[in-house]
Amino acid sequence: MGMAADFDVVVVGAGPAGSTAAIRLSELGYKVLVVDRTSFPRVKPCGGGLTIKALQWLPHSVAPVIEAATKKLVMGVKTPFDEKTELFQSDDYICTFVVREQFDKFNFERMIDAFVDFEENSGLRNISERSDSVELDFGSKRITAKYLIGADGANSVVRKILGVVKNFSRGFAIEGLVPYAKLDRIPDAEFFFGYVPNGYGWIFPKGDHLNVGIYTWDDGVSLSKDLLRTYCRSRLGIDELDHIVGFPLGFGGRRFVPTSNRVLMVGDAAGFAEPLLGEGLHNAIKSGRLAADAIHSAQTNVGLSGRAAYRKAIDPIVADLVRCDDMKKFYYNNMDGIGYGALKFPLSRHALMKGFAAGKTMLEITNQFMLSPFFSPAKPKSLQEYLSLHQHPGAAA
Ligand SMILES: Cc1cc2nc3c(=O)[nH]c(=O)nc-3n(C[C@H](O)[C@H](O)[C@H](O)COP(=O)(O)OP(=O)(O)OC[C@H]3O[C@@H](n4cnc5c(N)ncnc54)[C@H](O)[C@@H]3O)c2cc1C
C-alpha cells in the first residue's frame, strides 16, 4: 500500500465486528490498528445467544468461552386472555450461549495474538476522507490509514461524524442475571411474546446463571426495569435480577448503501442487527469478515474500489435484513392470532429448527422452506470442540 499512512487499516471498535475484521486483515498481511474507547474485559449488555450461523463466520474456535448449547426452545405468547407455550425441539444444536464480557475478551486476545496493534482511546472527534486515505483526529493525536472500518456499535461515533448510514434506527433491550442457586430448576431457553409491545422477553441459560431480558425493535416503546421484573416473576417466580443493564441495537441496514471507498461500516454501527428477533452477533461477525475481504479485493484488483467490493459483498446481509424486516411487520401485527399460529404450525416449526441447526439465515430458511427436511446440521469447529469438552450428561441440554 501507499507510503504516507501510519496504518493500512484502522478499525474503531473492538467488539465482534471489529475484532473479526482486524484478525482477518492481519492474517492477510495488512498493518492494522484497532482503537476502542475502553480496555478489555468490558461489559457489553447482550443476551449472548450465539447462533450456529454466527459461529460459522468466526475466525477461530470460541469453544473455551461457550457456556451452554441447546436443542430446545420454548416459544410463548401472552394475549389479553391467556398464555400459551410450545416446546420447539431439534435433533441437533440450534444455538450456543456466551457471556459477552468473556467472549469479547477471548476475541480481543486472539486479535493481539494475530499481531494487531491496539490503542485504548475514547477521543475520536473528527474524520477527514481523502481519495487515497483517511485521517482520524483524536484531539491529542492524528492517525492516518488507507482504510477505516467503523465497528463502534449502535452509538457509533464514526457514523455520527460522517453521516454515512442514512436510514439508521434503534431498538432497545434490557437484561439481568438470575443465579441458578436461586432457582429450583433450570428452564429451557425461551422467547416469550406479548409482555413487551413489538418485542419479547427471553431466558438464556449460561454456566451458573440465567440471562433474562426484554427486547423491542420499536423506538417508540420504552422498556423499564419494572417490566423486566414483571416478565421474570411471571416466568420464574422470582423478580430479583442482578446487574440490570440496557443498550440500543442498530437497525436500518436493509437500506444501507456504502458510499465511501475508504470507510466501511460494519455490525451495529451500520444498522446490521436483524429486527425480527434482535440477533446482531451474526451480521456483526459476518460484516467484519466481508469488510476485510472487500478491502483485500480492492487492494489486489486494479480498478475495483473499496465501495464497489463491499457493496457487492454485503448483498446477502441486506437481502436477509429485508426478509427479517418484512416478517417482523407481519408477525408482530398478528401476534395473538395468525402470527403465532403460523410460527407453531408443525411445518414452520420443523423448518425453523432444521434451518437454525443448519446455520441458515431467515432468508435461506424461508426461500428453501420445502427443502428444509433435507437440511444437514452445520458442524462449526466451535460447537464440535465445545461438545467434546463437555461430554458429561447435562452439560448441554
Ligand atoms: C441487551 C441486549 C441483548 C442482546 N442479545 C443478543 C443476543 O443474544 N444475540 C445476538 O446475536 N445479538 C444480541 N444483541 C445484539 C448484539 O449485542 C449486537 O448486535 C453486537 O454486539 C454488535 O456487535 P458490534 O461489534 O457491531 O458492536 P459492539 O459489540 O457494540 O462493539 C462496539 C465496540 O466499539 C467500542 N466503541 C464504541 N464507541 C467508541 C468510540 N467512540 N471510540 C472507540 N471505540 C468505541 C465499544 O467499546 C465496543 O467495544 C443484544 C443487544 C442488546 C443491547
The ligand as an SDF file (V2000), in Angstrom:
LIG
                    3D

 53 58  0  0  0  0  0  0  0  0999 V2000
  -29.4370   -6.2760   25.8880 C   0  0  0  0  0  0  0  0  0  0  0  0
  -29.0360   -6.8120   24.5170 C   0  0  0  0  0  0  0  0  0  0  0  0
  -29.1340   -8.1820   24.2680 C   0  0  0  0  0  0  0  0  0  0  0  0
  -28.7000   -8.7020   23.0310 C   0  0  0  0  0  0  0  0  0  0  0  0
  -28.7320  -10.0550   22.8500 N   0  0  0  0  0  0  0  0  0  0  0  0
  -28.2430  -10.5850   21.6960 C   0  0  0  0  0  0  0  0  0  0  0  0
  -28.1530  -11.9950   21.5320 C   0  0  0  0  0  0  0  0  0  0  0  0
  -28.4880  -12.7700   22.4270 O   0  0  0  0  0  0  0  0  0  0  0  0
  -27.6670  -12.4730   20.3540 N   0  0  0  0  0  0  0  0  0  0  0  0
  -27.2760  -11.6440   19.3400 C   0  0  0  0  0  0  0  0  0  0  0  0
  -26.8590  -12.1360   18.2860 O   0  0  0  0  0  0  0  0  0  0  0  0
  -27.3190  -10.2870   19.4880 N   0  0  0  0  0  0  0  0  0  0  0  0
  -27.7750   -9.7410   20.6380 C   0  0  0  0  0  0  0  0  0  0  0  0
  -27.7780   -8.3770   20.8080 N   0  0  0  0  0  0  0  0  0  0  0  0
  -27.1690   -7.5350   19.7620 C   0  0  0  0  0  0  0  0  0  0  0  0
  -25.6410   -7.5890   19.8690 C   0  0  0  0  0  0  0  0  0  0  0  0
  -25.2360   -7.3040   21.1870 O   0  0  0  0  0  0  0  0  0  0  0  0
  -25.0040   -6.5820   18.8970 C   0  0  0  0  0  0  0  0  0  0  0  0
  -25.6120   -6.7240   17.6410 O   0  0  0  0  0  0  0  0  0  0  0  0
  -23.4990   -6.8070   18.7610 C   0  0  0  0  0  0  0  0  0  0  0  0
  -22.8250   -6.5790   19.9660 O   0  0  0  0  0  0  0  0  0  0  0  0
  -22.9230   -5.8790   17.6800 C   0  0  0  0  0  0  0  0  0  0  0  0
  -21.5350   -6.0760   17.6130 O   0  0  0  0  0  0  0  0  0  0  0  0
  -20.5880   -4.8680   17.1220 P   0  0  0  0  0  0  0  0  0  0  0  0
  -19.2160   -5.4120   17.1070 O   0  0  0  0  0  0  0  0  0  0  0  0
  -21.1520   -4.2740   15.8910 O   0  0  0  0  0  0  0  0  0  0  0  0
  -20.7310   -3.7430   18.2460 O   0  0  0  0  0  0  0  0  0  0  0  0
  -20.4250   -3.8000   19.8120 P   0  0  0  0  0  0  0  0  0  0  0  0
  -20.4610   -5.1710   20.3190 O   0  0  0  0  0  0  0  0  0  0  0  0
  -21.3430   -2.7940   20.4180 O   0  0  0  0  0  0  0  0  0  0  0  0
  -18.9240   -3.2850   19.9310 O   0  0  0  0  0  0  0  0  0  0  0  0
  -18.6160   -1.9350   19.6660 C   0  0  0  0  0  0  0  0  0  0  0  0
  -17.2800   -1.5960   20.2910 C   0  0  0  0  0  0  0  0  0  0  0  0
  -16.9670   -0.2420   19.9350 O   0  0  0  0  0  0  0  0  0  0  0  0
  -16.4560    0.4400   21.0640 C   0  0  0  0  0  0  0  0  0  0  0  0
  -16.7420    1.8710   20.8920 N   0  0  0  0  0  0  0  0  0  0  0  0
  -17.9320    2.4790   20.9680 C   0  0  0  0  0  0  0  0  0  0  0  0
  -17.7770    3.7970   20.7420 N   0  0  0  0  0  0  0  0  0  0  0  0
  -16.4550    4.0310   20.5290 C   0  0  0  0  0  0  0  0  0  0  0  0
  -15.6750    5.1740   20.2480 C   0  0  0  0  0  0  0  0  0  0  0  0
  -16.2310    6.3980   20.1590 N   0  0  0  0  0  0  0  0  0  0  0  0
  -14.3440    5.0280   20.0880 N   0  0  0  0  0  0  0  0  0  0  0  0
  -13.7640    3.8080   20.1850 C   0  0  0  0  0  0  0  0  0  0  0  0
  -14.4710    2.6730   20.4450 N   0  0  0  0  0  0  0  0  0  0  0  0
  -15.7940    2.7910   20.6080 C   0  0  0  0  0  0  0  0  0  0  0  0
  -17.1670   -0.1910   22.2500 C   0  0  0  0  0  0  0  0  0  0  0  0
  -16.4190   -0.0370   23.4500 O   0  0  0  0  0  0  0  0  0  0  0  0
  -17.2750   -1.6590   21.8130 C   0  0  0  0  0  0  0  0  0  0  0  0
  -16.1760   -2.4090   22.2670 O   0  0  0  0  0  0  0  0  0  0  0  0
  -28.2220   -7.8300   22.0120 C   0  0  0  0  0  0  0  0  0  0  0  0
  -28.1670   -6.4450   22.2620 C   0  0  0  0  0  0  0  0  0  0  0  0
  -28.5650   -5.9390   23.4910 C   0  0  0  0  0  0  0  0  0  0  0  0
  -28.4720   -4.4580   23.7420 C   0  0  0  0  0  0  0  0  0  0  0  0
  1  2  1  0
  2  3  1  0
  2 52  2  0
  3  4  2  0
  4  5  1  0
  4 50  1  0
  5  6  2  0
  6  7  1  0
  6 13  1  0
  7  8  2  0
  7  9  1  0
  9 10  1  0
 10 11  2  0
 10 12  1  0
 12 13  2  0
 13 14  1  0
 14 15  1  0
 14 50  1  0
 15 16  1  0
 16 17  1  0
 16 18  1  0
 18 19  1  0
 18 20  1  0
 20 21  1  0
 20 22  1  0
 22 23  1  0
 23 24  1  0
 24 25  2  0
 24 26  1  0
 24 27  1  0
 27 28  1  0
 28 29  2  0
 28 30  1  0
 28 31  1  0
 31 32  1  0
 32 33  1  0
 33 34  1  0
 33 48  1  0
 34 35  1  0
 35 36  1  0
 35 46  1  0
 36 37  1  0
 36 45  1  0
 37 38  2  0
 38 39  1  0
 39 40  1  0
 39 45  2  0
 40 41  1  0
 40 42  2  0
 42 43  1  0
 43 44  2  0
 44 45  1  0
 46 47  1  0
 46 48  1  0
 48 49  1  0
 50 51  2  0
 51 52  1  0
 52 53  1  0
M  END
$$$$
